């Protein structure tokens, strides 16, 4: 089981969280009429091996979005911070 160190609530099991998605993908602006950019944002995702930055929602806790830097093979978590403080 993955243990996530919530900056607000402390160390918790991953079952308290919901994976939101890749924190490295940038959403096109709402007025961007480039359909290819929207297609790539919605449908094309990498499946990285190694260190990756992700967003998780602490569903059964403080309800904060947390930016987690995690190794996708070993599931070792390097860092956790509030997404609002990470600039995400």
C-alpha distances in whole Angstrom, upper triangle without the diagonal:
4,6,10,13,15,19,20,18,16,12,10,7,7,9,11,12,14,14,18,19,20,22,24,26,29,31,34,37,38,41,40,42,41,39,38,36,34,34,32,30,29,29,28,25,24,21,20,19,18,18,18,18,17,18,15,17,16,17,16,18,20,20,21,20,18,18,15,16,13,14,13,13,11,9,11,12,15,17,16,20,21,23,26,26,25,28,26
4,6,10,12,16,17,16,14,10,9,6,5,9,11,10,12,12,16,16,17,18,21,23,26,28,32,34,35,38,38,40,38,37,36,33,32,32,30,28,27,27,26,23,22,19,18,17,16,15,15,15,14,15,12,14,14,15,15,16,18,18,18,17,15,15,12,13,10,11,11,12,10,7,8,8,12,13,13,16,18,19,23,23,21,24,22
4,7,9,13,14,12,10,6,6,5,6,9,10,10,13,13,17,18,19,19,22,24,27,29,32,34,35,39,38,41,40,39,38,35,34,34,32,29,29,29,29,25,24,22,21,20,18,16,16,16,15,15,12,14,12,15,14,14,16,17,16,16,13,14,11,13,11,13,14,15,13,9,9,8,11,11,11,14,16,18,21,21,20,23,22
4,6,9,11,10,8,6,5,6,6,10,9,9,11,12,14,15,16,16,19,22,24,26,29,31,32,36,36,38,37,36,35,33,31,32,30,27,27,28,27,24,23,21,20,20,18,15,15,13,12,12,10,11,10,13,13,12,13,14,13,12,10,11,8,10,10,13,14,16,14,10,10,7,10,9,7,10,12,14,17,17,16,19,18
4,6,9,8,5,4,6,9,10,13,11,11,14,14,16,18,18,17,20,23,25,27,31,32,33,37,37,39,39,38,37,34,33,34,32,29,29,30,30,26,25,24,22,22,20,17,16,15,14,13,11,12,11,14,14,12,12,14,12,12,10,11,9,11,12,15,17,19,17,13,12,9,10,8,6,9,11,13,16,15,15,19,18
4,5,5,5,6,7,10,10,13,10,10,13,14,15,17,18,17,20,22,24,25,29,30,31,34,35,38,37,37,36,33,32,33,31,28,28,29,29,26,26,25,23,24,22,19,17,15,14,12,10,10,8,11,11,9,9,10,9,10,7,10,9,12,14,17,19,21,19,16,15,12,13,10,7,7,8,11,13,13,14,17,16
4,6,6,8,10,14,14,16,14,13,16,16,17,19,19,17,20,23,24,25,29,30,31,34,35,38,37,37,37,34,33,34,32,29,29,31,31,28,28,27,25,26,23,20,19,16,15,13,12,12,10,14,14,11,10,12,9,10,8,10,11,13,15,19,21,24,22,19,17,13,13,10,7,6,7,10,12,11,12,15,15
4,6,9,11,14,15,16,13,13,16,17,18,20,21,19,23,25,26,27,30,31,31,35,36,39,39,39,39,35,34,35,34,30,31,33,33,30,30,29,28,29,27,23,22,19,17,15,13,12,10,13,12,9,7,10,8,11,10,13,14,17,19,22,24,26,25,21,20,17,17,14,10,9,8,12,13,12,14,17,17
4,7,8,11,13,14,11,12,15,17,19,21,22,21,25,27,28,29,32,33,34,37,38,41,41,40,40,37,35,37,35,32,32,34,34,31,31,29,29,29,27,24,23,20,18,16,14,12,9,12,10,7,7,10,10,12,11,14,15,18,19,22,24,26,24,20,19,16,17,15,12,12,11,15,16,16,17,20,20
4,6,10,12,14,12,13,16,18,19,21,22,21,24,27,28,30,34,34,35,39,39,42,42,41,41,38,36,37,36,32,33,34,34,31,30,29,27,27,25,22,21,19,18,17,14,14,11,14,13,10,10,13,12,14,12,14,14,16,17,20,22,24,21,18,17,14,15,13,10,11,12,16,17,16,17,21,21
4,7,10,12,11,12,15,16,19,21,22,21,24,27,29,30,34,35,36,40,40,43,42,41,41,38,36,37,35,32,32,33,33,29,29,27,25,25,23,20,20,18,17,16,14,14,11,14,13,11,12,15,14,15,13,14,13,15,15,18,19,21,18,15,14,12,13,12,10,12,14,17,19,19,19,22,22
4,7,8,7,9,12,14,17,19,21,21,24,26,28,29,33,34,35,39,39,41,41,40,39,36,35,35,34,31,30,31,31,28,27,25,25,24,23,21,20,18,17,15,12,12,9,11,10,9,11,13,13,14,13,15,13,16,15,18,19,20,18,15,14,12,15,14,12,14,15,17,20,20,20,23,22
4,5,6,8,11,13,16,18,20,20,24,26,28,29,33,35,35,39,39,41,40,39,38,36,34,34,32,30,29,30,30,26,26,24,23,23,21,20,19,18,16,15,12,13,10,12,10,11,14,14,15,15,14,16,14,16,15,17,17,18,16,13,13,12,16,15,14,16,17,19,22,22,22,25,23
4,5,5,8,9,13,14,16,17,21,22,25,26,30,32,32,36,36,38,37,35,35,32,30,30,29,26,25,26,26,23,22,20,20,20,19,18,17,16,13,13,9,10,9,10,10,11,14,14,14,13,12,14,12,14,13,15,14,16,15,11,12,11,15,14,13,15,16,17,20,21,20,23,21
4,5,8,10,13,16,18,20,23,24,27,27,31,33,33,37,36,38,38,36,36,33,31,31,30,27,26,26,27,24,24,22,22,23,22,21,20,19,16,15,11,11,9,9,8,11,14,13,15,15,14,16,15,18,16,18,17,19,18,14,16,15,19,18,16,18,18,19,22,23,23,25,23
4,7,10,13,16,19,19,23,24,26,26,30,31,31,35,35,38,37,36,36,33,31,31,30,27,26,27,28,25,25,24,24,24,24,22,20,19,16,14,10,9,6,6,5,7,10,10,12,12,12,15,14,17,17,19,19,21,20,16,17,16,19,17,15,16,16,17,20,21,21,23,21
4,7,9,12,15,15,19,20,22,23,26,28,28,32,32,34,34,32,32,29,27,28,27,24,22,24,24,21,22,20,21,22,21,19,17,15,12,10,6,5,4,5,7,8,10,9,10,9,9,12,11,15,14,17,17,19,19,15,16,14,17,16,13,14,13,14,17,19,18,20,18
4,6,9,13,14,17,18,20,20,24,25,25,29,29,31,30,29,29,26,24,24,23,20,19,20,21,19,19,18,19,20,20,19,16,15,11,9,6,5,7,6,9,11,12,10,11,9,10,12,12,15,15,17,16,19,19,15,17,16,18,17,14,15,15,14,17,19,18,20,17
4,6,9,11,14,14,17,17,21,23,24,27,27,29,28,26,26,23,21,21,20,17,16,17,18,15,16,15,15,17,17,16,13,11,8,6,5,6,9,10,13,14,15,12,12,10,10,10,10,13,12,15,13,16,17,13,16,14,17,16,13,15,14,13,17,18,17,18,15
4,7,9,12,12,14,14,18,19,20,23,23,25,24,23,23,20,18,19,18,14,13,15,16,14,15,15,16,18,19,17,13,11,8,5,5,7,10,11,14,15,15,12,12,9,10,10,11,13,14,16,15,19,20,16,18,16,18,17,14,15,14,12,15,17,16,16,13
4,6,9,9,11,12,16,18,19,22,22,24,22,21,20,18,16,16,15,12,11,13,13,10,11,12,13,15,16,14,11,9,6,5,7,10,13,14,18,19,19,16,14,11,11,10,10,12,12,15,13,17,18,15,17,16,17,16,15,15,15,12,15,17,15,16,12
4,6,6,9,11,15,17,19,22,21,23,21,21,19,16,16,16,13,11,12,13,12,9,9,10,10,13,13,12,8,6,5,6,9,12,16,17,21,21,21,18,16,12,12,9,10,10,11,13,12,16,17,15,17,15,16,15,14,15,15,12,15,17,14,14,11
4,6,8,10,14,16,18,21,20,23,22,21,20,17,17,18,15,12,14,15,14,12,12,13,12,15,15,12,8,5,5,6,9,12,15,18,21,21,20,17,15,11,10,7,9,9,11,14,14,18,19,16,17,15,15,13,12,12,12,9,12,13,10,10,7
4,6,10,13,15,18,21,19,22,20,20,18,15,15,16,13,11,13,15,13,11,10,12,11,14,14,12,8,6,7,9,13,16,19,21,25,24,23,21,18,14,13,10,11,11,13,14,14,18,20,18,18,16,16,15,15,15,15,12,15,15,12,11,9
4,6,10,13,15,18,16,18,16,16,15,12,12,13,10,7,10,12,10,9,10,12,12,16,16,15,11,10,10,11,14,17,20,22,25,26,25,22,19,16,15,13,14,14,16,17,16,20,22,20,21,20,20,19,18,18,17,14,16,18,14,13,10
4,6,9,12,14,13,16,14,15,14,10,10,13,10,8,11,13,12,12,13,16,16,20,20,18,15,13,12,13,16,18,22,23,27,27,25,22,20,16,17,14,16,17,19,21,20,24,26,24,25,22,22,21,20,19,18,14,15,17,14,12,9
4,6,9,11,10,13,12,12,12,9,8,11,10,6,9,12,12,12,15,18,19,22,23,21,18,15,14,14,17,18,22,23,27,27,25,22,20,17,18,16,19,20,21,23,23,26,28,26,27,25,25,23,22,21,19,15,16,19,17,14,11
4,6,8,6,9,9,10,10,7,7,10,10,7,10,13,14,15,17,20,21,25,26,24,21,19,18,18,21,22,26,27,30,30,29,25,23,20,22,20,22,23,25,27,26,29,32,29,31,29,28,27,26,24,23,19,19,22,20,17,14
4,5,5,9,10,12,13,10,9,13,13,11,13,16,17,18,21,24,25,28,29,27,24,21,20,20,22,23,26,27,31,31,29,26,24,21,23,21,24,25,27,30,29,33,35,32,33,31,31,29,27,25,23,19,19,22,20,17,15
4,6,8,10,11,14,11,10,13,15,12,13,17,18,20,23,26,27,31,31,30,26,24,22,21,23,23,27,27,31,31,29,26,24,22,24,23,26,27,30,32,31,34,36,34,35,33,33,31,29,27,24,21,21,23,22,19,17
4,6,9,11,14,12,11,14,16,14,16,19,20,22,25,28,29,33,34,32,29,27,26,24,27,27,31,31,35,35,33,29,28,25,27,27,29,31,33,35,34,37,40,37,38,36,36,34,32,30,28,24,24,26,25,22,20
4,6,8,10,8,8,12,13,12,14,17,18,19,22,26,27,31,32,30,27,25,24,24,27,27,31,31,35,35,34,30,29,26,27,26,29,29,31,33,32,35,38,36,37,35,35,33,32,30,28,24,24,27,25,22,20
4,6,9,8,8,11,13,13,14,17,18,20,23,27,28,32,34,33,29,28,27,26,29,30,33,34,38,38,36,33,31,29,30,29,31,32,34,35,34,37,40,38,39,37,37,36,35,33,31,28,28,30,29,25,23
4,5,5,7,9,10,11,13,14,15,18,21,24,26,30,31,30,27,26,26,26,28,30,33,34,38,38,37,33,32,29,30,28,30,30,32,33,32,35,37,36,37,36,36,35,34,33,31,27,28,30,28,25,23
4,5,5,6,9,10,10,12,13,16,19,23,25,28,30,30,27,26,25,25,28,29,33,33,36,37,36,33,31,28,30,28,30,30,31,32,30,33,36,35,37,35,36,35,34,33,31,28,29,31,29,26,24
4,5,5,6,9,10,10,11,14,16,20,22,26,28,28,25,24,24,24,27,29,32,33,37,38,37,33,32,28,29,27,29,29,29,30,28,31,34,33,35,34,34,33,33,32,31,27,29,31,28,26,23
4,5,5,6,9,10,10,12,15,19,20,24,26,25,22,21,21,21,24,26,30,30,34,35,34,30,28,25,26,24,26,26,27,28,26,29,32,30,32,31,31,30,29,29,28,24,25,27,25,22,20
4,5,5,6,8,10,12,15,19,21,24,26,26,22,21,20,20,23,24,28,28,32,33,32,28,27,23,25,23,25,25,26,28,26,29,32,30,32,30,31,30,29,28,27,23,24,27,24,22,19
4,5,5,6,7,11,14,17,20,23,25,25,22,22,21,21,23,25,29,29,32,34,33,29,28,25,26,24,26,26,26,27,25,28,31,29,32,31,31,31,30,30,28,25,27,29,26,25,21
4,6,5,5,8,11,14,16,20,22,22,19,19,18,19,22,24,27,28,32,33,32,29,27,24,24,22,23,23,24,24,22,25,28,27,29,28,28,28,27,27,27,23,25,27,24,23,19
4,6,6,8,11,14,16,20,21,21,17,16,15,16,19,20,24,25,28,29,28,25,24,20,21,19,20,21,22,23,21,24,27,25,27,26,26,25,24,24,23,20,21,24,21,19,16
4,6,8,12,14,17,21,23,22,19,18,16,16,18,20,23,23,27,28,28,24,23,20,21,20,21,22,22,23,21,24,27,25,27,26,27,27,25,25,24,21,23,25,23,22,18
4,6,10,12,15,19,22,22,19,19,17,18,20,22,25,25,29,30,30,27,26,23,23,22,22,23,22,23,20,23,26,25,27,27,28,28,27,27,26,23,26,28,25,24,21
4,7,10,13,16,19,19,16,17,16,18,20,22,26,26,30,31,31,28,27,23,23,21,21,21,21,21,18,21,24,23,26,25,26,26,26,26,26,23,26,27,24,23,20
4,7,9,13,15,16,13,13,13,15,17,20,23,24,27,29,29,26,24,21,20,18,18,17,17,17,15,17,21,19,22,21,22,23,22,23,23,21,23,25,22,21,18
4,6,9,12,13,11,12,13,15,18,21,24,25,28,29,29,27,25,21,21,18,17,16,15,14,12,15,18,17,19,19,20,21,22,23,24,21,24,25,22,22,19
4,7,10,11,10,12,12,15,17,20,23,24,27,28,29,26,25,21,20,18,16,15,13,12,9,11,15,14,17,17,19,20,21,23,24,21,25,26,22,23,20
4,6,8,7,10,11,15,17,21,23,25,27,28,29,27,25,21,19,16,15,13,11,9,7,9,13,13,15,15,16,18,19,21,22,21,24,24,21,22,19
4,7,8,12,13,17,18,22,24,26,28,29,30,28,26,23,21,18,15,13,10,8,6,6,10,11,13,14,15,17,19,22,24,22,26,26,22,24,21
4,6,10,12,16,18,22,23,26,28,28,28,27,25,22,19,16,13,10,8,5,5,6,8,9,10,11,12,14,16,19,22,21,24,24,20,22,20
4,7,10,14,16,19,21,24,26,26,26,25,22,19,16,13,10,7,6,4,6,8,9,9,9,9,9,11,13,16,18,17,21,20,17,19,17
4,6,10,13,16,19,21,24,23,23,22,20,16,14,10,8,6,5,6,7,10,11,10,11,10,10,11,12,14,16,15,18,18,15,16,14
4,7,10,14,16,19,21,21,20,19,16,13,10,7,6,4,6,9,10,13,14,12,12,10,10,9,10,11,13,11,14,14,11,13,10
4,7,10,13,15,18,18,18,16,14,10,8,6,5,6,7,10,10,14,15,12,13,11,12,11,10,11,11,10,13,14,12,13,10
4,7,10,12,15,15,15,12,10,6,6,5,6,9,10,14,14,17,18,14,15,13,14,12,10,10,9,7,11,13,11,12,9
4,7,9,12,12,12,10,8,6,5,6,7,11,11,14,14,18,18,14,15,12,14,12,10,10,10,9,12,14,13,15,12
4,6,9,9,9,6,6,4,6,9,10,14,15,18,18,21,21,17,18,16,17,15,12,12,10,10,12,15,14,16,13
4,6,5,6,5,6,6,7,11,12,15,16,19,19,22,22,18,18,16,18,15,12,12,10,12,14,16,16,18,16
4,6,7,5,8,9,11,14,15,19,19,22,22,24,24,20,21,19,21,19,16,16,14,15,16,19,19,21,18
4,7,7,10,12,13,17,17,20,21,24,23,26,25,21,22,20,22,20,17,17,16,17,19,21,22,23,22
4,6,8,11,12,15,16,20,20,24,24,26,25,21,21,19,21,18,15,15,13,15,17,18,20,22,20
4,5,9,10,14,16,19,21,24,25,28,26,23,23,20,21,18,14,13,11,13,14,15,17,19,18
4,7,9,13,15,19,20,24,24,27,26,22,23,20,21,18,15,13,11,12,13,15,16,18,16
4,6,10,12,16,18,22,22,25,25,21,21,18,19,16,12,10,7,8,9,11,13,14,13
4,7,10,13,15,19,19,23,23,19,19,16,17,14,10,9,6,6,8,10,10,12,10
4,6,10,12,16,17,20,20,16,16,12,13,10,7,6,5,5,8,9,9,11,9
4,7,10,13,14,18,18,15,14,11,11,8,6,5,6,5,9,9,7,10,8
4,6,10,11,15,14,11,10,7,8,6,5,7,9,9,12,12,10,13,11
4,7,9,12,12,10,9,6,5,5,7,9,12,11,15,14,11,14,13
4,6,9,8,6,6,4,6,7,9,12,15,15,18,18,15,18,16
4,6,6,5,5,6,8,10,13,16,18,18,22,21,18,21,19
4,6,5,8,9,11,13,15,18,20,19,23,23,20,22,20
4,6,8,11,13,16,18,21,23,23,27,26,24,26,24
4,5,9,11,14,16,20,23,23,27,26,23,26,24
4,6,9,12,13,17,19,20,23,23,21,23,21
4,6,9,11,15,18,19,23,22,19,22,21
4,6,8,11,14,16,19,18,16,19,18
4,7,11,14,15,18,16,14,18,17
4,7,10,12,15,13,11,15,14
4,7,9,12,11,9,13,12
4,6,8,7,7,10,10
4,5,5,6,9,9
4,5,5,6,5
4,6,6,6
4,5,8
4,5
4
